[in-house]
């Protein structure tokens, strides 16, 4: 899939209709490729003399070669985008990836003087949000310069990460109420299910941290004196860097909160297991005295008191009940059961 955009007179971005390579004219500012076919890649090569990497090569690229400027002055950036799994299911999972809350996608940016090429494997929320913002041009940006498109996409990525962390914070507040409320925890909450949910949130936080650290490295690279060829972008890069720093700290705080809830939930599970084991260990102690009396009266001897007579069974039965309820009352007095 190939989409392209051009800048209007007021600087906003508008969609261009692309039916073939002949529609890729020089006025296009942003060419966005989503899992492109070989034919679409050939269109870009014929129109702009630009070879595009394959999606597989994006995943295999080494960390040392994720952002660089080549001999022709073209800027290459590969960065991670976090996207939520739309097919996430809790019950009745049929897909191997159905239990994954979010996935990390690698997106390639190729920045020319007059064009920006983006290559990705699937549709992303951050791109859709940026397109809507650029079409309205709320900030009155001059998107005729493709560098502002690049920075706008990185800002949209940061906004999406902030939204994801905010959603996780809300989930953790709800989970805290469920775990720390004694009545809810004892009567309604499934602690094993809570462990699973917290582990899934921890997985998303780890992926969010990966994307934030990667974005910080990208911004550090772009802040270099000759990376973008101008100082007019420095203020925006510094602002993005500050936002990244604050989100990294917030992500670390959420990590600590998840770990606290995991430890607390595991502690409650251990407490429940210990209570169950204690009850099972108390039961033999309650039954031991009656069993001892019953075994003694089961001996073949006539010298035992109440061994014979019409009322012997009743008297021995009362003795057995006393030996049973005596330990029961004592254990309840001690609050062991």
N, C-alpha and C positions, 0 to 999 in steps of 0.2 A: 504494500500500500504506500502510495506517495502523495503527499500533500505539500502545497507550496503557498507562500504568502508574500504579498508586496506591501510597501508602505504607501499610505495615502498622503495627500498634501498636508494634512494636519499631523502626520507622523504616526498614525495608528496602523495596525496591521489588518489586512483583509485577505480572505481566501482567494486563491486563483484556481480556475478550472484547468485541470491537467488531464488531457485525453491521450497524450503521447509525448515523445521527446521534443516535438516541435513547439510545445507550449512552455518549455523551460527557457524563458527569455532572460536576458541579462538584468532586467529590472526586478526580478524576484530577490527578496532579501533572505528568506528562510525556506529551506527545502527540508521537509521532515519525512523520513522514511521509516515505516513500521513494517518489520519483517519483509523487506522488499524482495521482489523476484529478480531473477537475473536480467530480465528485460528492463525493469525499472532502473537497475544499477547501470545498465548500458546507456539508458537515456541520460543519466547524470554524467557519465563519462563522455558521451558525445557532445553534450551541451556545455559542460564546464571543464572538461578534461580533468576530472577528479575521480581517482580510484577510491572505492569505499571498502572498508574492512568487512569481513564476514561476521555474522553474529557469533559464530563459534570462536573466532579469533578474539572477540571482545572478552569472552569469559576466560580465555587462556592467557591474556596479556599480563605481563609481570608488573608488579607494583612500581618498579623503577621507570617504566615506560608508559605510565598512564597519562602524563601530560608533558608535552614538549613542543618546540617549534622546529619545523624541518628546514632544509636548505633553501626552500622557496619562500620562507617566511610564513607558512601556513601553520596555524596553531591547532594542535591535536590534544583533546582532553577526553579521557574516559572516566566516568564517575558513576557511583551507585545511586540508584533511586529505590526507595522503599515503597511498596504498594501492598495494600491489604488484599487478602484473598477473598474474592467475591463468592467463591463456592464453599466457604467455610461452613462446616456442619458440626453439630454437637452430637446428635444421636443419629444412628442409622448411616454411618459413614460408608460410602462405597468407593470413594477415590482414595488413592494412596496419599494425595496431597490435601485431602479434605480437612485434615486436622491442623493444617498450617495456617496461622492467623495472618501472616504477612510474608512476602518474598522480596528478595533483593534483585533488582534488574540493573544490568550495566548499560549505560547510554553513552554513545560516542558523539562528541562535538568536534566539528572540523570548521574552523573559522578562517575564512578568506577576508580580504579587504572589503569586498562588497557582498559576500554571501556567507550564510551560516548553514551548514549541513548537520543534521542530527540523525542518528541511526539507533533504533531500539527494536526490541523483540516483540513488544506488545504495547497496547494503549496504557497510558499512565494518567493518573488524576492530576498531577502537577502540570503536565502539558496542557490538559484541557482547561485548567484554571488560568494558566498564563494566557492562553489564546483568548479567553473571554475578557481578561483584563486588558490585553493589548488591543483588542477590538474596540473597547470603550476608551482606552488610553486615559485612565483616571489620573495618572501622574504626569500627563503631558510629556511623555518621553518621545525622543526622536528615533523611532525604530527604523529609519532609513540606514542607520548605523547598525550593522549586525552584532556588534559587541554589546549593545544594549539588550538585544534579544537574548544573547548568552547570559548576561547578568540577570535578566528578568526570569529566565528559566531556573537559574540557580536559586533565585529568591523564592520562586514558586515551590521548588524542592524543599527549601527551608520551612516555608509556611506549612507544607504538608506534614513534615516531620513534627512541627510544633502541634498541629492538630492531633496527630497520632499520640504524642506524649500526653496531651490534654485528655484524650479519651481514656488512656491507660490510668491517668490520675483519678478520673471519675470512677473507673472500675475498681481501683484499689480502695477508694473510700467506701464503696458499696461492700466490697469483700471484708473490709475491716469491721464494718457494722455486723455482718453475718457471723464472722469468726468470734468476735469479742462479746456478742450478745449471748449470755448463757442459755436462755430459754430457746432462742432460735437455733443455737448450735446443737443443743441436746435433743430437740424434738424434730427439727426440719432439716438441718444442714447435713449434707453428705461430705464428710471430711476428705475422703479419697478423691471425690470430684473436685473439691476446692484445691487440693494439691495439684491436680491436673491443670486447672484454670490458671493458677499462679505460675506454674512452670511455663505455660504458653505465653503469659505476659512477659516473663523473664526472657523468653526467646525473642519476642518482638523488641524488647528493650535492647538486647544485644545487637540485633540487626540495625536498630535506630542509631546506636552508638557507632557502629561501623560506618554508616552513611554520614554521620556528623563528623567523624574524624577524617573521612575521605574528603568531605566538603571543605574542611579546614585546610587540608593540604592543597586542594585546588585553589582556594582563595590566597593562600600563602604564595603559591606559584604565580597567580595573576597579579599579586602585589609587587612583584619584582619590577625593576625600572623599565626593562625592555620587553616585558611579556606582552603587553597590549599596545605598546608604542605611544602612549599618551598618558598624561597625569589627570585627565578629566574624569577618569573612572575611579580614582583613588578613594574619594570620599564614600562612594557606594560600596566599594570592596571593604573598607574599614568598618562600615556599618554592618555589613553582612557578617564579618568576622566577629564582631561583638555579639551579634545575635547567636552565632554558632557557639561561642563560649558560654553564653547563658544557658543554651539548651543542653550542652554537654554537662553542665553542673546539675540541671534539672533531671537529666537522665540518670545521673549518678544517685541523686536523692531517691528517685523512683526505684532504682536497683536496691537500695538499702531498705526501702519500705516493703518490696517484694520479699526480700530475704527475711525480714522480720515476720511477715505473715506466714511464710513457709515454715520458719522455725516454730512459730506459735502453733500453727495447725499441726505440725508433726508432734509437738509436745502434747497437744490435746489427744491425738491419736494414741500416743504412748500411755497417757493417763487412762484412757478408756481400756486399753489392752491390759494394763496393770490391775484395774478394777475387776475386769473379767477373770483374770488369773487369781486374784485374791479371793473372789467369791468361790471359785472352784476349789481353792485350797482350804477355805473355811468349811465347806460342805463335808469333807471327810472327818474334820475335827468334831463336827456336830453329830455325825453318825457313829463315831467310834465308841462312846460309852454305851449307847443302846445295843450295839452289836456285841460288845463285851459281855453285857448282862445276858443277852439272848444266847450267846455261845456257852456261858457257864451253866445256864439252866437247860441247855441241850445235852449236858453230860449224863451218862447212864449211872446215876447215883441217887440214893434216897435220903441222904443226910442233909441236903440243902433245905433251908427254910422255904416254905410255900411250894415245895416240890410236888406235894400231893394234896388232894382235897378238892372240894367242889369250887371253892373260891380262889384257888391258886392261880388260875389263868388270869382272873381279873386283877389280882394283886400284882402279879408280875407285869401285866400290861401297864398298870399305873406306874410301876417303877421305871419301865422303859420310856413312858411319856415324860416322866420327870427328868430322866437322864437326857432326853432329846431337847425338851424346852428349856432346861436349865442353861446349857451352853448358848442356845439361841437368844435368850434374854440377856445373857452376859455380853455376847457379841454386839447386840443392838445397843446396850448401854455404853459400850466402848466405841460405838459408831463405826465398827468395822464393816458392817453390812447395812 
